[in-house]
Amino acid sequence: MDEKEKALAGEGCEILVPFNERKPLKDIERSIIKTYRKHIWSKFVKAIKEYELVKDGDKIAVAISGGKDSLLMAKLFQELHKHGNQNFEVEFIAMDPGYHPEIRQLLEENCKYLNIPVHIYKTDVFKVADRIAGDYPCYMCARMRRGALYGKAQELGCNKLALGHHFNDVIETTMLNLLCAGNFKTMMPKLKAQNFENMELIRPLYLIEEEYIKRFIQNSGIWPLNCACMVAAKKIGNKRFEIKDLIESLKENFQNVDMSIFRAAENVNMEAILGWEKEGKKYSFLDEYDEI
């Protein structure tokens, strides 16, 4: 793989199929329901039902970054709509935050090949984030990108914005907060937007492991985009990659440690914690200790 191919390929995705040997679209779509039914399709449907992510009358803006996760998410929504669930509408949106022309072209080509009718719109997020945030642009970039996506979704009359965060993103966020921020907080499957009225963010890939997303993309012969940010590439490394490696190393000695981390957020024992926070107010176990 030459340097250009490395720049265009998604992070962590070894190219198994040459770019000019992509599988036919019908085979790619069929594989979602057949080959990856257990590890992708069923978990996508389970998350939607279990967390009530899609309801009658919803109009959902599916955000496509061009990466492996969002491309799969777009196809999953198309399959969901195709298989008898037509009680909602979908708009596919993609923000160009300042991509190199070749990156933008790859995004357009992938969406065209996958039959994803995407609205691509231009912003200066990369440039502004670099100017404002200096050596740590990623957090600012993420906030600005999400705000721009909310704005476009609202402009298109949508009430929900779907992002492609998956199972591994969830447990890595939990560990990042625990080890780096000193709190226990996870990535939620859905939440209400603070600055955009009547808008909600949903994460339909919440239960899908990254390994199977990689497999799907690789076997499809699709080249996804990575972060594609020329600014971040020159800055200090991302702690999330260190957490990812840490979790992988823990698997060697702790069986199903990834699922244990995930389940921990479902099984918080309020009688065995020192304190908690709700609606911006902090509480201590001492507040109720003498009443027991």
N, C-alpha and C positions, 0 to 999 in steps of 0.2 A: 504493500500500500504506500503510495507516494504522499508527500506532505499535503497536497491539496485534498486527497482522499481522506486523510486523517482529520483535516479541518472540517470536512463536510459530514463525516460519520458521527453518529451519536455516541456519547460517552459510554464506554463499557460494552459497545456493540462490535464484536468482531464480524467483519463482512464475510459471510459464508457463500453468498451468491453474488456473482459479478453484477454491477449496476445495470448492464444491458441485458440481464437475464432475469428480470423480475417475473414472478409468477403471474399468470393471467388473473385479472381482477376477480372473476367468478370463483377461482380456486382460493384466493385470499379470503374472500367473504365466506366461502363454505368452511374454511378451516376454523373460523371463529366458533361456529356452531358445532362442528364435528371434532376436529383434532384437539381444540383447546376448550371443549365444552366444560370439562371439570374445573380447570384451573383459571379460566378467564370468563367465559360466558356465564356460567352458573354463579360465580362470585360477584360478577357485575349485577346480575339480576337480584341476588341476595342482598347486596348493599342497598339497592334501590328500594326494595321492600322493607328490609329491616330498619333502615333509617328514614324511610318515607321521603326519599329524595325527589321523586317525580309524582305529581298529582294531576288530576284532571284539570285541564285548562291552562296548564303551565306553558310558557313560552321560554325555552331555554337557550341561552347563548353558550355554545360549546367553544371554549377558547383553544385555539390551535397554535402552539408555539412552533410546530414543525418537528418537535422531538418525538421519540418513540411512544411516549405515554399519551400525548394528545392525539396523535394520528390513530392509535388504537381506540381511544375514547370516541373519536368521531365515528369510526366504523361501528362501534358497539351501539351508539345511539341510532345509527341508520338501521342496524339489524333489529333493534328493539322496536322501532317504528314499523319495520317491515313485517314482523311476526305478530301482527294483530294488536299491537299497542299504539293506537293512533289517537289517543286522547290528549296529546300534547303536540306542541310545535317546536321546531329546532331551527336556530340560526347558527351557522358556523362562522366564527370570526377569528382573524389572525392579525396581530399587530406587528408591524415592521418597526422595531425600536431604533433602527439605524444599522440594519444588516449590510454587509458587503453585497454588491450586486449578484455575485454567484450564489450566495446564501439565499437571497431573496428568490432567485431563479429556481433553486432546488425546492424551496417551499412550494412555489407555484406548480412545479412539475409533479411533485409528490401528490398534492391535492387533486390535480387534474387526473393523474393516473388512477388514484383511488376513488375517483368520482365523488369528491367532497366539494360541494359548491360553496366556496369560502369567500367571505368579505375581507380583503386585506387592506389595511389602512396604515398610513405612515405617521410616525411620531419621532421625537428626538430624545427618547428616554435614555439611551446609552450616553449621549453627549452630556445631557443635563446631570445625570447621576454621577458621572465622572467629575464634573466641575464642582458639584455640591459635596460629594462624599469623600473625595480624595483617595486615600489608600484603601478604603473599605466601601466600594460602590455597590456590592451585591444586595445588601439590605435595602438601601435606598432605591435601587433599580427595581427590586421586587415590589416595593410599595407603589412606585410610580406606574409600573406595568399593570398592577391590579386595578389601580384607580382608572387608568385609561381603558381597561377592559370593561369595568363597570359602566363607564360613561358610554361606550359604544353599545353595550348590551341594552342600556336604558334607552338610548337613541333608537334602537331597533324594536322597542316595545316589549323587551323581555323582562321577566320577573325573577329569573334565576341565571346565575353564571356558573358553568361547570368547569372545574379545573382538573388536571390530570394527575393529582397526587395519588400515589399508590401505597400499599401496605408498608413497604420499606421506608417510605418517606415518613409515615406515621410513627413507627418505632424509633427511627433515627431522631425525629423531633423530640420525642419523649426523653430519650437519652441525652440529647443536647441540653434540654432544660434542666435535667437532673444533675449532670456533670459540670455544666458551664454556667448555668444561671441560678442554681441553688433552689429550684422549685420543681414541683411535679405538675406538669401541664402537657397535654398531648394535642395533636392536630385533630380537630373535630370533623366529623363527616359532613356537617353542614353548619352554617352560622349566618346570622342576619347582618347585612352590611350596615356599618355605622354612619356612613356619610352619603348613602344613596337610598332614598326612601323606597320602601316596598321591594327591595332587592335582597336576594339571598344567594350565598355561595354554597355550591354542593360539590362533593368529591366522589363521583361514582366508581372510581377505581380503588376505593378505600380498602377492600379486602383482597385485591389482586397482588400477588408477589411479583417483584420486578423481574425475577428470573424468567417467568413465563411471557412477560411483555417482550423481553429481549429475544426469546426464542421465536415468538410470533413474527417480529420484525425481521429477524435474520432469515427465517425460512420463507418469508414473503419476497425477499430480495430488495427490500426498500432501504434506501439510505436516509436515516433521519438526521435532523439537525441536532447538534449539541447546544450548549449555551450560546455559542456563536458570538460571544462578546469579546471583542479585541481589547477592551479595557481591563476586564477581570483577568484575562490571561497574563497580564503584566503585573498583577498585584499579588498580595500575600495569599497563600493557600487557604482553602475552605475547610473549616473544622468539620463540616458534615462528612467529608471524605474520610477523616480520621475516625469518626464515630462509626461509619460504615465498616471500616476495617476492624474496629474493636468488636462489633457485634459478630462479625465472621469468625474472629478468633475465639470468642466465647462459645460458639457452637461446638468447638472441639471438645469441650469438657462439660457443657450443660445442654442436655437434650431439649430440643424445642424452645431454646431460650428466646428466639424471636417472638414466638407466640406468647410466651410468658410475659414479655415486656408489653405486648399489645393488650393482653388480658388484664394486666395490672391496672389499667385505666378504667376497666369495667368493674373492678373488685376493690375499690377503695373503702377501707373500714374506717368510718368517721370516728369510731371510739378508740382508735389507736394511732392518731396523728396529733402532732403538737399544735398545729394551727392551719387555717385555711382562709381563703379570700373569696368573697362573693359580692358582685356588683360594686367593686372598688373598695369594699370595707373588709378589714382584716379581723379575724376572730382567733381566740386562743382556747385550748382545751380547758383552761382555768375558768373561763367565763361560765361554764356549766358544771365545773367539778364539784363544788359544794352542794349542788342541788341533787346530786345523784344519791 
